[in-house]
Structures are given as structure tokens and as C-alpha cells.
Amino acid sequence: MIYLKTPDQIEQMRPAATLVSQTLGEVAKWIEPGVTTRKLDAIAHDFIRDNGGKPACLGYGGFPATLCIEVNETVVHGFPSGYTLREGDIIGIDTVVEKDGYNGDSCYTFAVGQVDEKVMQFLKDVKAALYVGIEACKVGKRIGDISNAVQTFCERRGYSVVREMCGHGIGKSMHEDPEVPNFGRRGTGPLIKNGMTICIEPMVNMGSKNVIIEKNGWECRTRDRKNSAHYEHTLAIVDDEVQILTTFDYIQAAIPDRFI
């Protein structure tokens, strides 16, 4: 069931969306060669708690951390660990914050130091795909229009979109209906209406679309071990307009010289 929110409920979602955005900005300051992903998780956990939020991923279905860590070939749901970031890595930071009873969800993939030129272009393209999907989100259109726009944009550039994972509705729960895939046909799926609150999140591979779920039951990686990238915003549809509740502005302010 799709839960449509009132304008007042959408306003109540903004603090969570702001705090998750600020959290990514805080973590961005620490992303560099030599830093462990476990340290990034601790920084995010303390920042969220210190600012009156709850790390919604921590304990969700048994997930053991605040951040989903996505290094190189990891698509989603990687665990923080003792892995030390290296020059040329890419790392997606995906997390959800609960505040005042509502959730905000966002993800950003960062370059660690200097990365290969093709990889940097890949990151720029996947980030652009997020905004292509947002542009396709219009009242009276359907979820499949978002899906098709993302898929078409990415595949025309030689990339592949992951089928097993998708965007979703959000509100008092981290995951609500509808699902928002990154592939599909125009004119299909649920109708986009005022009051919808959804997360659009392209998860895109440089190589094959095929993925593997690791033995821990969570971490999803590319089968061919080529890089994957992931960007996400939380959106609300209000008065026939899409409002992006999350923002990457805090990331840009934190790392202006390294902002993708």
C-alpha cells in the first residue's frame, strides 16, 4: 500500500532528510587513503546521535552498522570493517536517519584520492542519472517512466543497471511502497501522485548487471568485480511539483575541491 502524506507530514520529514544530508557531509571530510570504513561508521553514528537522530540502519533486519559501505565492486549493503581506503578506490556511503518519527535516506559515491579518468566519468554519469530520474518524476506519469529514464540514460553510456535492488517509498518506515526500479517500461507501474514520498537511487555497474550476494546475506557485489556506483535522494511530490528533501550541498561544502 502506498501511503500518501499530507503537506504537514512532508514538513515533518524534512528534519530527517536534512540530518542524513548533514551526516554525509560530515563523513565526506574523513574520506581519504588510510582511513578504515569502520572509522567512517563511528563518525556517522556519533554525529547522528549528537544531533538528535537515530541511525535507522543499525539493527534493521539485523544489519550491524550505521552506514552501508560500498567500496569499488560492492553495490549495496556492505559492512564497515577494518578495510583501509586506498588511493583510486571509490566508496558509496548509504545511510538512513530517523528523526521525529520520520526517515530520510541518501547515498553518495566518493572518489578516494585520484581515480582513473574513466571511473571518474562513470561517477559523474551515475550521479547525472539520479537527476534524470528525478526529472522524469511528474504527477500523472508512472513509476516506470522514472525507471525507463534511468535505464536508458545509463545503458546509452555503456553501463548496466542492477535489477535486484531498487528505490522505494519512505516515511515513518524506512522502506514503503512503491518500489522504484532503475529499469522498466514507460507508462507502467503505480501512478505518481501528490503526497508520494520516494527515494530514487540508481545503482549502476561499469560492467555486467549481474550481482552476487555474499555469505553474510547482506553485501551485494558485482559478479565481474567491476566498479559499481550509487547515488540517492529522498523526494516528495507536493502541489504537482517534486521537492528534493535531501541535498548534496553539505558534501560540496565539506570537500569543494573533491566534489563530483
N, C-alpha and C positions, 0 to 999 in steps of 0.2 A: 504494500500500500504506500502511495506517495503522500507524504504529509506536507500540505501547503501551509506556509507560515503567514501570519498577519504582518503588516509593516512593523508593528511593535515587537513581535517576536524576532524579526530580522534585525532590528536595532539591538536586541538583547544578544545577538550572535556576534556583534562587532567586537566586544572586548576580547573574546576568544580568538577571533581572526587577527586582531591586532597583536595579541601576545604571541601567537605562533609565528607571526611575521618578525616580531622583535627577537624571538628566540633564534630564528635562522640568522638574523643579523649578528647576534652575539656569537654564535658558533662560527660564523664566517671569519671572525677576527683570528681564530685559532687554527684555521686550516692551512697547514704548511708541511713541508717534508720534516719528518722526525716526530710528529705528533701521533699518538695512538688514537684509534677510534673510540676506545674506552674513555679516554680523557674528554673527547668531544661530548660523549654521552653524559658524563658527570657535569660538565659545564651547562649543558641544556637542562638537565634535571634541576640543578640548583637555581638556575635563572628562572625557570617556570615557577618553582615553589616560592622563590623570593618575591615574585611579582603576583602572588595570589592565585596562581593557576594550579591545575592538576595535570601531570603528564599522562595523557589518556592512553597512550600505547602501553605503558608499563602495567603488566598484568593482564592486558587484554587477550583473552583466549590463551593465557599462559605465556605471552610474549615477555621476555625478561628485561626489557630496556625502555628508555625514554625515546631513543632515536632508532629508526630503521636506517641502517648504514648500507650504502650501495657503492662499493668500490669496483671500478672497472667493469667486469662482466656480470656483477650482481645486478639483477633487475630491480628487485624489491625485497624487503623484509630481512636484510642481513643483520646479524647480531654485532653489536660493538664488541671489540676484543682487544688483544694486545697487538694487533696488526699496526705497524708503524707506516704512516703515509710516506710515499716515495715521490721524488721528482717525476712528473709525467703521468701520475695517476689521475683519475677522475673519481669524484666521490659525490654521490647523491645523499642528501640529508632530508629524510622524510619524517615528519612528526605531526602529532595531533595534540592540541591543548584544550582542556575543558576549563571553562570559567563561567561562573554564574549560571551553571546548568546547561550551557551550550558548548558545542565543539567548533574549533577552527582547524583546518588541515592544509598543509602546504609542503612543497618539496622544491629543492633547488639542487642542481648538479654543478659542482665546482671543479675547476681545474686546479691541480696541485702543482705549484711552480710552473715551469714551462712544459707545455704539452705539444704533441705533434700537431702540425698545421691542419691535417685532415680531421683529427679528433676535435680540435677547437671549432672548426667549421661545423662538425657534427653537433656539438653542444649548442651552437648558435641556431642551427636549423631546428633542433628539437624544442628549444625554447620558443622559437617562432611558431612552431606547430601548436603550442599551447594557445597562443593568441589567435591563430587561425580557427581553432576550435571554439574559442570564446566568441569570435566574430560570427560564427555560424549558429550561435545560441540566440534564438529570437522567438518571441511569443508567436504562437501559431505554427512554427516549424516543429520538427520532431527530433528526438534524441539521435536518430540515425543520421540526421543532417550534420550534427556535430561529429559523429563517428566517421562519416564519409569524408568530411573536410580534412580531418587529421590524417586519415589513412592516405588520401590522395596526395596531400602535401608531402608526406614522408616518403611514400613509395616513388614519387616522381624524382626524388633526390637519391634514390638507390638504397634507402633504408627499409627496414621491416618493422611492423608494429606487433607487439606482443598480444596474443589472443587470450591468454589465461587470466590476465589481470585487467582491471578496468577502473574507471572513475565511478562515482556513486553519489547518492544523496547524503545529506548531512544535516544535523540539527542537534536535538537533545541526545541522539545516538551518533556515534562516530560513523557508522555505515547505515544508511537508509536507502530505500528505493527512491529513484530508479537507478539501475546500473547504467553507466555511461562508457560504453566500449570505445576503443580507439580505431575500430574498423566497422564497416557496415554499409548499408544502402540508404541513400537519401529517401525521405518520406516514410521511413519505418520507425517503429518504437513509440514510446509514450509522447504525447503532445506536450510541448513546452508551454507552461502557464505561469501567470503571475503567482508569486508565493513559493515557487520552487527554490530550493537551495541545494546546489550540487557542487561537486568537485570534478573539474576536468583535469586529467593528468596523463598526457601522452607518456607512454613507456615504450621506448623505441630502441632497436638494436642496429648496430652498424652492419652486422652480418645477417644470419638466418633468424627468422622469427621463433625458431624452436628453443624451448627452455627446459630446464631440469629443476626439480625441487630437491634440495639436499636432504640428507638423512635426518636433520633436526626438524623437518616438517615445515619449516618456515622459509628459509633462504631460497630464493629463486634466482637462477643464473642462466646465462645463455649457454646453449649446448655446445656451440663452437668456440666459446670463451672469448668472443669478440666483445667490444665495449657496448654497454647499454647506458642510456641517459633517461632522465625522468624530471619533469617539471610539473608543478601543480598549483592551482589557485582554488579557493572557495568562492563561489558566486551566489548571488541572489537575484531573482527576477522581480523587479518592483516597478509598477506603473509602466509596464511594457518595455522596460529597459533593464539591461544586465548591469549589475553593480558587482565589481570585483572587491570582495571583502578583505582578502589578504593582499599583501603588497610585497614587492621585492625592494622597495625603497630603502629599508633598513640594511639590507645586504649591500646595496650600492653605496650607502653612506659609510659602511664599515670598511669596505675594500674598493674604493673608487678606481684604483689603478688595475684591479684584477677582476672587475665586474664584467661578466659576459653579456 
